[in-house]
């Protein structure tokens, strides 16, 4: 009798090990399958983010080419960021303008929010696609329970528009009245000779979005501008934002050091952000010490003429009379550029320097 009881105890232990082992195997299977789902989700998000940012950048640089037929294949952009298999399925590419209206947003946790409030936006949806063309991510262990696989989606959106800020190196700030919305135009920038508050000029500019902006009591020309109290060279970038109040300076040596001409020459032919101001304090005249930054242009310096006849380059048609004697002049080209992820300012005029930003 004692031997039978001993055998029953051994059987109980064996059954316990089998049950615990089965639970452990089940948990392991769940961890592996769920882990694969999370990894697939990450891969899909990476692919859709890469695609939507690339499309938004192309649209920001040239909105006339911002339609599906003219853009690089978004599927290729998504696939190149789709993990080891380099395969995903582009389900939707849509947005503002010629990108085409987006379909109704569904109630899913992975779905994007409405972007209709943004005048410039693009949306990309991707979903699971395996190398064999299947839309299901196959399960490793759950097949034993009749679960063939799981279908996953990702939705990414981006907006583009006037950059909220820029890393500025060249120590000039340009009057908004001297902005020309023509990428091929060559401009001359002149330091103003006089200014009386309340008697400044009125100008109308058309920004890159086609908006007409009327500015009054404005001053023409440029100022040397102190970007940072700590900076004593013209080679270190300084973060500047729309709305910043910057001090002007008449002494370029104080801003850039005695080697300022070498710094200027390093900018020749290089596209760089240039702050644009639209306001001066009403109680200050030509000796005003501050200005408000309204936006940024993408500016390529072509040449300059400094005091004492020091000249680099020459604008088409030669230097105008305003640049004679010791007047300081710069000339160059406006263009379009996309800066880093500084954010978009929807209220600032679009003068050529834009930013691309992911949104939910």
C-alpha positions in Angstrom: 0.0 0.0 0.0 2.9 2.3 0.9 4.4 1.7 -2.6 1.2 2.8 -4.4 1.0 6.0 -2.4 4.6 6.8 -3.4 3.8 6.2 -7.0 0.8 8.5 -6.8 3.1 11.2 -5.4 5.5 10.8 -8.3 2.7 11.1 -10.8 1.5 14.4 -9.2 5.0 15.9 -9.4 5.2 14.8 -13.1 1.8 16.4 -13.9 2.8 19.6 -12.1 6.0 19.8 -14.2 4.0 19.3 -17.4 1.5 22.0 -16.5 4.1 24.5 -15.5 6.1 23.6 -18.6 3.1 24.1 -20.8 2.3 27.5 -19.2 6.0 28.6 -19.7 5.9 27.5 -23.3 2.7 29.4 -23.9 4.1 32.5 -22.3 7.2 32.2 -24.4 5.1 31.9 -27.5 3.1 35.0 -26.5 6.2 37.0 -25.8 7.7 36.1 -29.2 4.6 36.7 -31.2 3.8 40.0 -29.4 7.4 41.1 -29.7 7.2 40.6 -33.5 4.0 42.7 -33.6 5.7 45.6 -31.7 8.8 45.3 -34.0 6.6 45.4 -37.1 4.7 48.4 -35.7 8.0 50.2 -35.2 9.2 49.3 -38.7 5.9 50.6 -40.3 6.1 53.8 -38.3 9.7 54.4 -39.4 8.8 53.8 -43.0 5.7 56.1 -43.0 7.6 58.8 -41.2 10.4 58.7 -43.7 8.0 58.8 -46.6 5.9 61.7 -45.3 8.9 63.8 -44.3 10.5 63.3 -47.8 7.2 64.3 -49.6 6.7 67.3 -47.3 10.3 68.5 -48.0 9.8 68.2 -51.8 6.5 70.2 -51.5 8.1 72.9 -49.3 11.0 73.4 -51.8 8.7 73.6 -54.9 4.9 73.5 -54.4 4.3 73.6 -58.1 5.7 70.0 -58.1 3.7 69.0 -55.1 1.5 66.4 -56.8 1.6 62.6 -56.7 2.8 62.3 -60.3 5.8 64.6 -59.8 6.9 63.3 -56.4 9.5 60.5 -55.8 7.7 57.2 -55.3 6.5 57.2 -51.7 6.3 53.4 -51.7 10.1 53.3 -52.3 10.7 55.8 -49.5 8.6 53.7 -47.1 10.1 50.4 -48.3 13.7 51.6 -47.8 12.9 52.1 -44.1 10.8 49.0 -43.7 13.3 46.8 -41.8 15.2 43.7 -43.0 12.6 42.7 -45.7 12.4 46.3 -47.1 8.8 45.7 -47.9 5.6 47.5 -46.9 2.4 48.5 -48.5 1.6 52.1 -49.3 -2.2 52.4 -48.7 -2.6 56.2 -49.0 -0.7 59.3 -50.0 -2.8 62.5 -49.7 -2.9 66.0 -48.4 -3.4 69.6 -49.3 -3.5 71.1 -52.8 -2.7 68.7 -55.7 -1.9 65.8 -53.3 -5.6 65.1 -53.2 -8.2 64.9 -50.4 -7.6 62.3 -47.7 -10.3 59.8 -46.9 -12.4 59.9 -43.8 -10.5 59.2 -40.6 -11.4 55.9 -39.0 -11.6 55.2 -35.3 -8.4 53.2 -34.8 -5.7 53.8 -32.3 -3.1 54.0 -35.1 -5.0 56.6 -37.1 -3.9 60.2 -37.7 -5.8 63.2 -36.4 -7.4 65.6 -38.8 -4.9 68.0 -40.5 -7.4 70.2 -42.3 -6.5 73.2 -40.2 -3.0 73.2 -41.7 -2.8 74.8 -45.2 0.2 72.6 -46.1 0.1 69.0 -45.0 0.6 65.5 -46.3 -0.5 62.1 -44.9 1.0 58.7 -45.6 -0.6 55.4 -44.6 1.3 52.1 -44.8 0.4 48.6 -43.8 2.0 45.2 -43.4 3.2 43.4 -46.5 5.4 40.4 -46.5 7.9 39.4 -49.2 5.5 36.9 -50.6 2.8 39.6 -51.0 0.8 38.6 -48.0 -0.8 41.4 -45.9 -0.6 39.3 -42.7 2.3 39.2 -40.4 2.5 35.5 -39.7 2.5 34.2 -36.2 5.2 31.9 -35.0 3.5 29.9 -32.2 -0.1 31.2 -32.3 -0.8 29.2 -35.5 -1.2 26.2 -33.2 -4.3 27.9 -31.8 -5.8 28.7 -35.2 -4.4 32.3 -35.4 -2.9 32.8 -38.9 -1.4 36.2 -38.5 -2.1 39.9 -37.8 -2.5 42.9 -40.2 -1.0 46.2 -39.0 -1.1 49.8 -40.2 0.7 53.0 -39.6 -0.3 56.6 -40.3 2.1 59.6 -40.4 1.5 63.2 -41.2 3.7 66.2 -41.7 3.2 69.9 -42.3 5.5 72.5 -43.9 5.6 76.3 -43.7 7.6 79.3 -42.6 10.4 78.2 -40.3 9.8 79.3 -36.7 13.6 79.7 -36.2 17.0 79.2 -37.9 20.6 78.9 -37.0 22.0 82.2 -38.3 25.7 82.9 -39.0 25.9 85.8 -41.4 25.4 89.0 -39.3 22.8 90.8 -41.4 19.1 91.5 -41.0 17.2 92.6 -44.1 14.2 94.9 -44.2 11.0 93.1 -45.3 10.5 95.8 -47.9 13.6 94.7 -49.7 12.3 91.1 -50.1 11.7 89.9 -53.6 9.8 86.7 -54.1 11.7 85.6 -57.2 14.4 82.9 -56.8 16.4 84.2 -59.8 16.3 87.8 -58.8 19.6 89.5 -57.8 19.2 92.2 -55.1 21.3 95.0 -53.7 21.1 95.6 -50.0 21.9 99.2 -48.8 22.3 100.5 -45.3 19.7 103.3 -44.9 20.9 106.9 -44.5 17.9 108.3 -42.6 14.7 107.3 -40.9 12.1 109.3 -39.1 9.4 107.3 -37.2 6.0 107.9 -38.6 7.5 108.9 -42.0 8.9 105.6 -43.1 7.9 104.0 -46.4 5.0 101.7 -47.1 5.5 98.6 -49.1 3.6 95.6 -50.2 5.2 92.2 -50.5 3.9 89.0 -51.9 5.2 86.0 -50.0 5.7 82.5 -51.4 2.2 81.4 -50.4 0.7 84.2 -52.6 -0.3 86.4 -49.6 0.0 90.1 -49.9 1.4 91.8 -46.9 1.2 95.6 -46.4 3.9 97.1 -44.2 4.0 100.7 -43.1 6.6 103.0 -41.5 9.3 100.7 -42.8 12.9 101.3 -43.3 14.8 100.0 -46.4 18.1 98.3 -46.5 20.0 96.2 -44.0 21.5 96.3 -40.5 24.5 94.6 -39.1 22.9 92.6 -36.3 24.2 91.3 -33.0 23.1 87.7 -32.9 24.5 86.8 -29.5 26.2 88.8 -26.7 28.9 86.1 -26.4 29.8 85.7 -30.0 32.9 87.5 -31.3 33.1 85.8 -34.7 31.0 85.4 -37.8 31.4 81.6 -38.1 29.5 80.3 -35.1 25.7 79.7 -35.7 23.2 81.3 -33.4 19.6 80.2 -32.9 17.2 83.0 -33.9 13.4 82.8 -33.8 10.5 84.7 -35.3 9.6 87.5 -32.8 13.1 87.9 -31.4 14.2 91.5 -30.7 17.8 91.8 -31.9 20.2 94.8 -31.4 21.8 96.4 -34.4 25.4 97.4 -34.6 27.5 99.8 -36.7 30.8 98.1 -35.9 31.3 94.9 -37.8 34.7 94.4 -36.1 32.9 94.2 -32.7 30.6 91.5 -34.2 33.0 89.5 -36.2 36.5 90.4 -35.1 39.3 91.9 -37.3 39.1 88.9 -39.8 35.5 89.8 -40.7 36.3 89.9 -44.5 37.6 86.4 -44.4 34.3 85.4 -42.7 32.3 87.2 -45.4 34.2 85.5 -48.2 33.5 82.1 -46.7 29.8 82.8 -47.4 30.2 83.6 -51.1 28.1 81.2 -53.1 26.7 79.5 -49.9 23.0 79.6 -49.2 22.4 80.8 -45.6 19.4 81.9 -43.5 19.0 85.7 -43.3 16.7 87.3 -40.7 14.1 89.7 -42.0 12.7 92.5 -39.8 9.4 94.3 -40.0 9.2 96.5 -37.0 11.3 99.2 -35.3 10.4 100.8 -32.0 8.2 103.8 -32.7 10.3 106.1 -30.4 13.6 105.5 -32.2 15.0 106.9 -35.4 17.9 105.9 -37.5 20.0 105.3 -34.3 17.5 102.7 -33.2 19.2 99.8 -31.4 16.7 97.0 -31.9 14.5 95.4 -34.5 11.9 92.6 -34.5 12.4 89.5 -36.6 9.4 88.7 -38.8 10.7 85.8 -40.9 13.7 84.4 -42.7 15.0 84.3 -46.3 17.3 81.7 -47.9 20.0 84.0 -49.2 23.1 83.3 -51.3 25.7 86.0 -51.0 27.4 86.8 -54.4 29.5 89.8 -53.5 29.9 92.9 -51.4 31.4 96.4 -51.4 32.7 97.8 -48.1 34.1 101.1 -47.0 37.3 102.2 -48.7 36.3 100.6 -52.0 37.0 97.0 -50.9 35.0 94.9 -53.3 34.3 91.3 -54.0 32.2 90.5 -57.1 29.9 92.8 -59.0 26.1 92.7 -59.5 24.7 92.6 -63.1 25.0 96.1 -64.5 27.7 97.1 -62.1 27.5 98.7 -58.7 24.7 101.4 -58.5 25.4 104.9 -57.3 24.2 104.1 -53.7 27.2 101.9 -53.3 29.8 104.6 -54.0 32.2 106.1 -51.5 32.0 104.4 -48.1 28.5 103.0 -48.4 28.4 99.3 -47.5 26.5 97.1 -50.0 25.8 93.4 -50.4 24.1 91.6 -53.3 22.9 88.0 -53.8 20.0 85.8 -54.6 16.9 84.7 -52.8 15.9 81.1 -52.9 14.0 78.3 -51.2 15.4 76.0 -48.5 14.2 73.7 -45.7 15.9 74.1 -42.4 16.0 71.7 -39.5 13.0 70.8 -37.4 12.6 74.2 -35.8 8.8 74.0 -36.1 6.4 75.9 -38.3 5.0 79.4 -37.6 1.7 79.7 -39.4 1.5 83.5 -38.8 4.9 84.5 -40.2 5.2 85.4 -43.9 6.7 82.6 -46.1 9.8 84.3 -47.6 11.6 81.1 -48.7 13.0 79.5 -45.5 10.7 76.7 -44.4 10.5 73.9 -41.9 9.0 70.4 -42.0 7.3 69.1 -38.9 5.7 65.8 -38.0 2.2 66.1 -36.4 0.0 63.4 -34.8 
